[in-house]
Amino acid sequence: MKPLKTKVSITLDSTVIEVIKELAEKDDRSFSQYVNLILKEYLQNHNILHD
């Protein structure tokens, strides 16, 4: 069973949005999926989230 997800609204710099869109497309993911991936990796790499 997939974990539950919650919608959030955030404001990002335009340049950040464009870069994430490009990277997400190259990785065949949606913008939202890619942001989630980036955040999870950051938290795991900094020993904040243990998955």
C-alpha distance matrix in Angstrom:
0.0 3.8 6.5 9.0 12.1 15.6 18.5 21.6 25.1 27.0 30.4 30.9 34.1 34.6 35.0 31.7 30.0 31.9 31.1 27.3 27.5 29.4 27.1 23.9 25.7 26.8 23.3 22.1 19.8 20.2 22.2 19.4 17.0 20.1 21.1 17.7 18.1 21.7 21.1 18.5 20.9 23.8 22.3 21.4 24.8 26.5 24.8 23.5 19.7 18.6 15.2
3.8 0.0 3.8 6.5 8.9 12.6 15.3 18.3 21.6 23.4 26.7 27.1 30.2 30.8 31.2 27.9 26.2 28.2 27.4 23.6 23.9 25.9 23.7 20.5 22.5 23.8 20.3 19.2 16.6 16.8 18.5 15.6 13.3 16.4 17.3 13.9 14.6 18.2 17.6 15.3 17.9 20.7 19.4 18.9 22.3 23.9 22.6 21.1 17.5 16.9 13.5
6.5 3.8 0.0 3.8 6.4 10.0 13.2 15.8 19.3 21.1 24.5 25.2 28.5 29.5 30.1 26.6 25.2 27.5 26.7 23.0 23.7 26.0 23.7 20.7 23.2 24.6 21.2 20.6 17.5 17.2 18.2 14.9 13.1 16.0 16.0 12.4 13.7 16.9 15.6 13.3 16.4 18.7 17.0 16.9 20.5 21.7 20.3 18.3 14.8 14.7 11.8
9.0 6.5 3.8 0.0 3.8 6.8 10.2 13.1 16.8 19.0 22.6 23.8 27.3 28.3 29.3 26.0 24.3 27.0 26.7 22.9 23.4 26.1 24.3 21.2 23.7 25.5 22.5 21.5 18.1 17.1 17.7 14.1 13.3 16.4 15.9 12.7 14.8 17.7 16.1 14.6 18.1 19.9 18.2 18.8 22.3 23.1 22.0 19.5 16.3 16.9 14.6
12.1 8.9 6.4 3.8 0.0 3.8 6.7 9.6 13.1 15.3 18.9 20.1 23.6 24.6 25.8 22.5 20.8 23.6 23.5 19.7 20.2 23.2 21.7 18.6 21.2 23.4 20.6 19.7 16.1 14.5 14.6 10.9 10.7 13.8 12.9 10.0 12.8 15.4 13.7 13.0 16.6 18.0 16.7 18.0 21.2 21.9 21.3 18.7 15.9 17.3 15.3
15.6 12.6 10.0 6.8 3.8 0.0 3.8 6.5 10.2 12.8 16.5 18.3 22.0 23.2 24.8 21.7 19.9 23.0 23.4 19.8 20.4 23.7 22.6 19.7 22.3 24.8 22.4 21.6 17.8 15.6 15.0 11.2 12.3 15.0 13.3 11.1 14.5 16.4 14.3 14.5 18.2 18.9 17.6 19.5 22.5 22.7 22.4 19.4 17.2 19.1 17.8
18.5 15.3 13.2 10.2 6.7 3.8 0.0 3.8 7.0 10.0 13.6 15.6 19.3 20.2 22.2 19.4 17.3 20.4 21.3 17.9 18.2 21.7 21.1 18.3 20.7 23.6 21.7 20.7 17.0 14.1 13.0 9.6 11.8 14.2 12.3 11.2 14.9 16.3 14.6 15.6 19.1 19.5 18.8 21.1 23.7 23.9 24.2 21.2 19.4 21.7 20.4
21.6 18.3 15.8 13.1 9.6 6.5 3.8 0.0 3.8 6.6 10.3 12.6 16.4 17.8 19.9 17.1 15.5 18.9 19.8 16.8 17.5 21.2 20.7 18.4 21.1 23.9 22.3 21.8 18.1 15.2 13.1 10.1 12.8 14.4 11.7 11.3 15.1 15.5 13.5 15.4 18.6 18.3 17.8 20.6 22.8 22.6 23.3 20.2 19.0 21.8 21.2
25.1 21.6 19.3 16.8 13.1 10.2 7.0 3.8 0.0 3.8 7.0 9.9 13.6 14.9 17.5 15.2 13.4 17.0 18.4 15.9 16.5 20.2 20.3 18.4 20.9 23.8 22.8 22.4 18.9 15.7 13.0 10.9 14.2 15.2 12.3 13.0 16.6 16.5 14.8 17.3 20.2 19.4 19.4 22.5 24.3 24.0 25.2 22.2 21.4 24.5 24.0
27.0 23.4 21.1 19.0 15.3 12.8 10.0 6.6 3.8 0.0 3.8 6.5 10.2 12.2 14.5 12.2 11.1 14.8 16.0 14.0 15.1 18.6 18.7 17.5 20.2 22.8 22.1 22.3 18.9 16.1 12.8 11.3 14.5 14.5 11.2 12.7 15.9 14.9 13.3 16.4 18.8 17.5 17.9 21.3 22.5 22.0 23.7 20.9 20.7 24.0 23.9
30.4 26.7 24.5 22.6 18.9 16.5 13.6 10.3 7.0 3.8 0.0 3.8 7.0 9.1 11.8 10.2 9.5 13.1 14.7 13.5 14.7 17.9 18.5 17.9 20.3 22.9 22.8 23.2 20.2 17.4 13.8 13.3 16.6 15.9 12.7 15.0 17.8 16.2 15.1 18.6 20.4 18.8 19.8 23.2 23.9 23.4 25.6 23.0 23.1 26.6 26.7
30.9 27.1 25.2 23.8 20.1 18.3 15.6 12.6 9.9 6.5 3.8 0.0 3.8 6.3 8.3 6.5 6.5 10.0 11.3 10.6 12.2 15.0 15.6 15.7 18.1 20.3 20.5 21.3 18.7 16.3 12.5 12.8 15.8 14.3 11.4 14.3 16.4 14.3 13.9 17.6 18.8 17.1 18.8 22.0 22.2 22.0 24.6 22.5 22.7 26.1 26.2
34.1 30.2 28.5 27.3 23.6 22.0 19.3 16.4 13.6 10.2 7.0 3.8 0.0 3.8 5.4 5.3 6.4 8.9 10.2 10.8 12.5 14.6 15.6 16.5 18.5 20.4 21.2 22.3 20.2 18.1 14.4 15.5 18.2 16.2 13.7 17.0 18.6 16.0 16.3 20.0 20.6 18.8 20.9 24.0 23.6 23.5 26.4 24.8 25.3 28.6 28.8
34.6 30.8 29.5 28.3 24.6 23.2 20.2 17.8 14.9 12.2 9.1 6.3 3.8 0.0 3.8 5.4 5.1 6.3 8.7 10.0 10.6 12.5 14.4 15.3 16.6 18.7 20.0 20.8 19.1 17.0 13.5 15.4 18.2 16.1 14.4 18.0 19.4 17.2 18.1 21.7 22.1 20.9 23.3 26.1 25.7 26.0 29.0 27.5 27.6 30.7 30.5
35.0 31.2 30.1 29.3 25.8 24.8 22.2 19.9 17.5 14.5 11.8 8.3 5.4 3.8 0.0 3.8 5.4 5.2 6.3 8.6 9.9 10.8 12.4 14.2 15.5 16.9 18.5 19.9 18.6 17.2 13.9 16.1 18.3 15.6 14.2 18.0 18.6 16.1 17.5 21.0 20.8 19.5 22.4 24.9 24.1 24.6 27.8 26.7 27.0 30.0 29.9
31.7 27.9 26.6 26.0 22.5 21.7 19.4 17.1 15.2 12.2 10.2 6.5 5.3 5.4 3.8 0.0 3.8 5.5 5.3 6.1 8.5 10.0 10.6 12.0 14.2 15.5 16.4 18.0 16.3 14.9 11.4 13.2 15.2 12.4 10.7 14.3 15.0 12.4 13.7 17.2 17.1 15.9 18.7 21.2 20.6 21.2 24.2 23.1 23.3 26.2 26.1
30.0 26.2 25.2 24.3 20.8 19.9 17.3 15.5 13.4 11.1 9.5 6.5 6.4 5.1 5.4 3.8 0.0 3.8 5.5 5.2 6.0 8.6 10.0 10.3 12.1 14.3 15.2 16.0 14.1 12.2 8.7 10.8 13.3 11.1 9.8 13.5 14.7 12.9 14.3 17.6 18.0 17.4 19.9 22.4 22.3 23.1 25.8 24.5 24.1 26.9 26.3
31.9 28.2 27.5 27.0 23.6 23.0 20.4 18.9 17.0 14.8 13.1 10.0 8.9 6.3 5.2 5.5 3.8 0.0 3.8 5.5 5.1 6.3 8.7 9.9 10.7 12.5 14.3 15.2 14.2 12.8 10.0 13.0 14.9 12.4 12.2 15.9 16.4 14.7 16.8 19.9 19.8 19.5 22.4 24.5 24.1 25.3 28.1 27.1 26.7 29.2 28.5
31.1 27.4 26.7 26.7 23.5 23.4 21.3 19.8 18.4 16.0 14.7 11.3 10.2 8.7 6.3 5.3 5.5 3.8 0.0 3.8 5.4 5.2 6.2 8.5 10.0 10.8 12.4 14.2 13.4 12.9 10.2 13.1 14.2 11.0 11.0 14.7 14.4 12.4 14.9 17.8 17.1 16.9 20.1 21.8 21.1 22.6 25.5 24.9 24.6 26.9 26.3
27.3 23.6 23.0 22.9 19.7 19.8 17.9 16.8 15.9 14.0 13.5 10.6 10.8 10.0 8.6 6.1 5.2 5.5 3.8 0.0 3.8 5.4 5.1 5.9 8.4 9.8 10.4 11.9 10.3 9.7 6.8 9.5 10.4 7.3 7.4 11.1 11.0 9.5 12.0 14.7 14.5 14.7 17.6 19.3 19.2 20.8 23.3 22.5 21.8 24.0 23.1
27.5 23.9 23.7 23.4 20.2 20.4 18.2 17.5 16.5 15.1 14.7 12.2 12.5 10.6 9.9 8.5 6.0 5.1 5.4 3.8 0.0 3.8 5.6 5.2 6.1 8.7 9.9 10.3 9.1 8.0 5.8 9.4 10.6 8.4 9.4 12.8 13.0 12.4 14.9 17.4 17.5 18.1 20.8 22.4 22.5 24.2 26.6 25.7 24.6 26.7 25.4
29.4 25.9 26.0 26.1 23.2 23.7 21.7 21.2 20.2 18.6 17.9 15.0 14.6 12.5 10.8 10.0 8.6 6.3 5.2 5.4 3.8 0.0 3.8 5.5 5.2 6.3 8.7 9.9 10.1 10.2 9.0 12.6 12.9 10.2 11.9 15.2 14.5 13.6 16.7 18.9 18.3 19.1 22.2 23.3 23.0 25.0 27.6 27.1 26.1 28.0 26.6
27.1 23.7 23.7 24.3 21.7 22.6 21.1 20.7 20.3 18.7 18.5 15.6 15.6 14.4 12.4 10.6 10.0 8.7 6.2 5.1 5.6 3.8 0.0 3.8 5.4 5.1 6.2 8.6 8.6 9.7 8.7 11.7 11.1 7.9 10.0 12.9 11.4 10.6 14.1 15.9 14.9 16.0 19.2 20.0 19.6 21.9 24.3 24.2 23.1 24.7 23.3
23.9 20.5 20.7 21.2 18.6 19.7 18.3 18.4 18.4 17.5 17.9 15.7 16.5 15.3 14.2 12.0 10.3 9.9 8.5 5.9 5.2 5.5 3.8 0.0 3.8 5.5 5.1 6.0 5.0 6.0 5.8 8.7 7.9 5.5 8.4 10.8 9.9 10.3 13.4 14.8 14.6 16.2 18.9 19.7 20.0 22.4 24.3 23.8 22.2 23.7 21.9
25.7 22.5 23.2 23.7 21.2 22.3 20.7 21.1 20.9 20.2 20.3 18.1 18.5 16.6 15.5 14.2 12.1 10.7 10.0 8.4 6.1 5.2 5.4 3.8 0.0 3.8 5.3 4.9 5.9 7.1 8.0 11.3 10.7 9.1 12.0 14.3 13.4 14.0 17.2 18.5 18.2 19.9 22.6 23.3 23.5 26.0 28.0 27.5 25.8 27.2 25.2
26.8 23.8 24.6 25.5 23.4 24.8 23.6 23.9 23.8 22.8 22.9 20.3 20.4 18.7 16.9 15.5 14.3 12.5 10.8 9.8 8.7 6.3 5.1 5.5 3.8 0.0 3.8 5.5 7.8 10.1 11.0 14.0 12.7 10.5 13.6 15.7 13.9 14.2 17.8 18.8 17.7 19.7 22.6 22.8 22.6 25.4 27.5 27.5 25.9 27.0 25.0
23.3 20.3 21.2 22.5 20.6 22.4 21.7 22.3 22.8 22.1 22.8 20.5 21.2 20.0 18.5 16.4 15.2 14.3 12.4 10.4 9.9 8.7 6.2 5.1 5.3 3.8 0.0 3.8 5.5 8.8 10.2 12.4 10.2 8.3 11.9 13.2 11.0 12.1 15.6 16.0 15.1 17.5 20.1 20.0 20.2 23.2 24.8 24.9 23.0 23.7 21.6
22.1 19.2 20.6 21.5 19.7 21.6 20.7 21.8 22.4 22.3 23.2 21.3 22.3 20.8 19.9 18.0 16.0 15.2 14.2 11.9 10.3 9.9 8.6 6.0 4.9 5.5 3.8 0.0 3.8 7.0 9.6 11.7 9.7 9.2 12.9 13.9 12.5 14.3 17.4 17.7 17.5 20.0 22.3 22.3 23.0 25.9 27.2 27.0 24.7 25.4 22.9
19.8 16.6 17.5 18.1 16.1 17.8 17.0 18.1 18.9 18.9 20.2 18.7 20.2 19.1 18.6 16.3 14.1 14.2 13.4 10.3 9.1 10.1 8.6 5.0 5.9 7.8 5.5 3.8 0.0 3.8 6.5 8.1 6.0 6.1 9.6 10.5 9.7 11.8 14.5 14.9 15.4 17.8 19.7 20.0 21.2 23.7 25.0 24.3 22.0 23.0 20.5
20.2 16.8 17.2 17.1 14.5 15.6 14.1 15.2 15.7 16.1 17.4 16.3 18.1 17.0 17.2 14.9 12.2 12.8 12.9 9.7 8.0 10.2 9.7 6.0 7.1 10.1 8.8 7.0 3.8 0.0 3.8 5.4 5.1 6.2 8.6 9.9 10.5 12.3 14.3 15.3 16.5 18.4 20.0 21.0 22.4 24.4 25.8 24.5 22.4 23.8 21.6
22.2 18.5 18.2 17.7 14.6 15.0 13.0 13.1 13.0 12.8 13.8 12.5 14.4 13.5 13.9 11.4 8.7 10.0 10.2 6.8 5.8 9.0 8.7 5.8 8.0 11.0 10.2 9.6 6.5 3.8 0.0 3.8 5.6 5.2 6.2 8.6 9.9 10.6 12.3 14.3 15.4 16.6 18.4 20.0 21.1 22.7 24.4 23.0 21.3 23.3 21.6
19.4 15.6 14.9 14.1 10.9 11.2 9.6 10.1 10.9 11.3 13.3 12.8 15.5 15.4 16.1 13.2 10.8 13.0 13.1 9.5 9.4 12.6 11.7 8.7 11.3 14.0 12.4 11.7 8.1 5.4 3.8 0.0 3.8 5.4 5.2 6.2 8.6 10.0 10.7 12.2 14.3 15.5 16.6 18.3 19.9 21.3 22.6 20.8 18.8 20.9 19.2
17.0 13.3 13.1 13.3 10.7 12.3 11.8 12.8 14.2 14.5 16.6 15.8 18.2 18.2 18.3 15.2 13.3 14.9 14.2 10.4 10.6 12.9 11.1 7.9 10.7 12.7 10.2 9.7 6.0 5.1 5.6 3.8 0.0 3.8 5.6 5.1 6.2 8.7 10.0 10.5 12.3 14.3 15.4 16.4 18.2 20.1 21.1 19.7 17.3 18.8 16.7
20.1 16.4 16.0 16.4 13.8 15.0 14.2 14.4 15.2 14.5 15.9 14.3 16.2 16.1 15.6 12.4 11.1 12.4 11.0 7.3 8.4 10.2 7.9 5.5 9.1 10.5 8.3 9.2 6.1 6.2 5.2 5.4 3.8 0.0 3.8 5.3 4.9 6.2 8.6 9.8 10.5 12.3 14.2 15.3 16.3 18.4 19.9 19.0 17.1 18.8 17.1
21.1 17.3 16.0 15.9 12.9 13.3 12.3 11.7 12.3 11.2 12.7 11.4 13.7 14.4 14.2 10.7 9.8 12.2 11.0 7.4 9.4 11.9 10.0 8.4 12.0 13.6 11.9 12.9 9.6 8.6 6.2 5.2 5.6 3.8 0.0 3.8 5.4 5.1 6.1 8.5 9.9 10.6 12.3 14.2 15.3 16.7 18.4 16.9 15.5 17.9 16.8
17.7 13.9 12.4 12.7 10.0 11.1 11.2 11.3 13.0 12.7 15.0 14.3 17.0 18.0 18.0 14.3 13.5 15.9 14.7 11.1 12.8 15.2 12.9 10.8 14.3 15.7 13.2 13.9 10.5 9.9 8.6 6.2 5.1 5.3 3.8 0.0 3.8 5.5 5.2 6.1 8.6 9.9 10.6 12.1 14.1 15.5 16.5 14.8 12.8 14.8 13.5
18.1 14.6 13.7 14.8 12.8 14.5 14.9 15.1 16.6 15.9 17.8 16.4 18.6 19.4 18.6 15.0 14.7 16.4 14.4 11.0 13.0 14.5 11.4 9.9 13.4 13.9 11.0 12.5 9.7 10.5 9.9 8.6 6.2 4.9 5.4 3.8 0.0 3.8 5.5 5.2 6.1 8.6 10.0 10.5 12.0 14.2 15.3 14.5 12.4 13.9 12.3
21.7 18.2 16.9 17.7 15.4 16.4 16.3 15.5 16.5 14.9 16.2 14.3 16.0 17.2 16.1 12.4 12.9 14.7 12.4 9.5 12.4 13.6 10.6 10.3 14.0 14.2 12.1 14.3 11.8 12.3 10.6 10.0 8.7 6.2 5.1 5.5 3.8 0.0 3.8 5.6 5.2 6.2 8.7 10.0 10.5 12.4 14.3 13.6 12.5 14.6 14.0
21.1 17.6 15.6 16.1 13.7 14.3 14.6 13.5 14.8 13.3 15.1 13.9 16.3 18.1 17.5 13.7 14.3 16.8 14.9 12.0 14.9 16.7 14.1 13.4 17.2 17.8 15.6 17.4 14.5 14.3 12.3 10.7 10.0 8.6 6.1 5.2 5.5 3.8 0.0 3.8 5.5 5.1 6.2 8.6 9.9 10.7 12.3 10.8 9.9 12.6 12.6
18.5 15.3 13.3 14.6 13.0 14.5 15.6 15.4 17.3 16.4 18.6 17.6 20.0 21.7 21.0 17.2 17.6 19.9 17.8 14.7 17.4 18.9 15.9 14.8 18.5 18.8 16.0 17.7 14.9 15.3 14.3 12.2 10.5 9.8 8.5 6.1 5.2 5.6 3.8 0.0 3.8 5.4 5.2 6.1 8.5 9.9 10.5 9.4 7.4 9.4 8.8
20.9 17.9 16.4 18.1 16.6 18.2 19.1 18.6 20.2 18.8 20.4 18.8 20.6 22.1 20.8 17.1 18.0 19.8 17.1 14.5 17.5 18.3 14.9 14.6 18.2 17.7 15.1 17.5 15.4 16.5 15.4 14.3 12.3 10.5 9.9 8.6 6.1 5.2 5.5 3.8 0.0 3.8 5.5 5.1 5.9 8.5 9.8 10.0 8.7 10.2 10.0
23.8 20.7 18.7 19.9 18.0 18.9 19.5 18.3 19.4 17.5 18.8 17.1 18.8 20.9 19.5 15.9 17.4 19.5 16.9 14.7 18.1 19.1 16.0 16.2 19.9 19.7 17.5 20.0 17.8 18.4 16.6 15.5 14.3 12.3 10.6 9.9 8.6 6.2 5.1 5.4 3.8 0.0 3.8 5.5 5.2 6.2 8.7 8.5 8.7 11.1 12.1
22.3 19.4 17.0 18.2 16.7 17.6 18.8 17.8 19.4 17.9 19.8 18.8 20.9 23.3 22.4 18.7 19.9 22.4 20.1 17.6 20.8 22.2 19.2 18.9 22.6 22.6 20.1 22.3 19.7 20.0 18.4 16.6 15.4 14.2 12.3 10.6 10.0 8.7 6.2 5.2 5.5 3.8 0.0 3.8 5.5 5.2 6.2 5.0 5.1 8.2 9.7
21.4 18.9 16.9 18.8 18.0 19.5 21.1 20.6 22.5 21.3 23.2 22.0 24.0 26.1 24.9 21.2 22.4 24.5 21.8 19.3 22.4 23.3 20.0 19.7 23.3 22.8 20.0 22.3 20.0 21.0 20.0 18.3 16.4 15.3 14.2 12.1 10.5 10.0 8.6 6.1 5.1 5.5 3.8 0.0 3.8 5.4 5.0 5.8 4.8 6.0 7.4
24.8 22.3 20.5 22.3 21.2 22.5 23.7 22.8 24.3 22.5 23.9 22.2 23.6 25.7 24.1 20.6 22.3 24.1 21.1 19.2 22.5 23.0 19.6 20.0 23.5 22.6 20.2 23.0 21.2 22.4 21.1 19.9 18.2 16.3 15.3 14.1 12.0 10.5 9.9 8.5 5.9 5.2 5.5 3.8 0.0 3.8 5.5 7.7 8.2 9.3 10.9
26.5 23.9 21.7 23.1 21.9 22.7 23.9 22.6 24.0 22.0 23.4 22.0 23.5 26.0 24.6 21.2 23.1 25.3 22.6 20.8 24.2 25.0 21.9 22.4 26.0 25.4 23.2 25.9 23.7 24.4 22.7 21.3 20.1 18.4 16.7 15.5 14.2 12.4 10.7 9.9 8.5 6.2 5.2 5.4 3.8 0.0 3.8 5.5 7.8 9.7 12.3
24.8 22.6 20.3 22.0 21.3 22.4 24.2 23.3 25.2 23.7 25.6 24.6 26.4 29.0 27.8 24.2 25.8 28.1 25.5 23.3 26.6 27.6 24.3 24.3 28.0 27.5 24.8 27.2 25.0 25.8 24.4 22.6 21.1 19.9 18.4 16.5 15.3 14.3 12.3 10.5 9.8 8.7 6.2 5.0 5.5 3.8 0.0 3.8 5.7 6.7 10.0
23.5 21.1 18.3 19.5 18.7 19.4 21.2 20.2 22.2 20.9 23.0 22.5 24.8 27.5 26.7 23.1 24.5 27.1 24.9 22.5 25.7 27.1 24.2 23.8 27.5 27.5 24.9 27.0 24.3 24.5 23.0 20.8 19.7 19.0 16.9 14.8 14.5 13.6 10.8 9.4 10.0 8.5 5.0 5.8 7.7 5.5 3.8 0.0 3.8 6.6 9.8
19.7 17.5 14.8 16.3 15.9 17.2 19.4 19.0 21.4 20.7 23.1 22.7 25.3 27.6 27.0 23.3 24.1 26.7 24.6 21.8 24.6 26.1 23.1 22.2 25.8 25.9 23.0 24.7 22.0 22.4 21.3 18.8 17.3 17.1 15.5 12.8 12.4 12.5 9.9 7.4 8.7 8.7 5.1 4.8 8.2 7.8 5.7 3.8 0.0 3.8 6.2
18.6 16.9 14.7 16.9 17.3 19.1 21.7 21.8 24.5 24.0 26.6 26.1 28.6 30.7 30.0 26.2 26.9 29.2 26.9 24.0 26.7 28.0 24.7 23.7 27.2 27.0 23.7 25.4 23.0 23.8 23.3 20.9 18.8 18.8 17.9 14.8 13.9 14.6 12.6 9.4 10.2 11.1 8.2 6.0 9.3 9.7 6.7 6.6 3.8 0.0 3.8
15.2 13.5 11.8 14.6 15.3 17.8 20.4 21.2 24.0 23.9 26.7 26.2 28.8 30.5 29.9 26.1 26.3 28.5 26.3 23.1 25.4 26.6 23.3 21.9 25.2 25.0 21.6 22.9 20.5 21.6 21.6 19.2 16.7 17.1 16.8 13.5 12.3 14.0 12.6 8.8 10.0 12.1 9.7 7.4 10.9 12.3 10.0 9.8 6.2 3.8 0.0
